[in-house]
Amino acid sequence: METEEESLLSESKWVEKLSEIGHPLLNRWEEHQELIEAGKGPPAEEFDAYWPGTWNKVIATMKPTPKKSGFSLTFPEETTIRKSSRLVILPRKKQGV
């Protein structure tokens, strides 16, 4: 069984590895900010949500809350979410990519 300290150390190693290869990270823990900032890629700020397998249609957007303490997911009014539904949330593609 991992202790809290071991868990934080393990997570920090993954944050460092992923940020080094430019993967956009959501983690906003103070302990990880230096690792993320030292990485090659900027932290992700905006995301798109898709139904699995329908990558051509964005069904929702996710952006930081005004105080940047978390994220809010916004669906168009006509979207219906079924009880067992899954979403795939990915960093928003840059224009022209």
Secondary structure, DSSP 4 states (H G I P E B T S, - for coil): ---HHHHHHHHHHHHHHHHHTT-------HHHHHHHHHSSSPPP--EEEE-TT-TT---EEEEE-TTSSSEEEE--TT----TT---EEEEPPPTT-
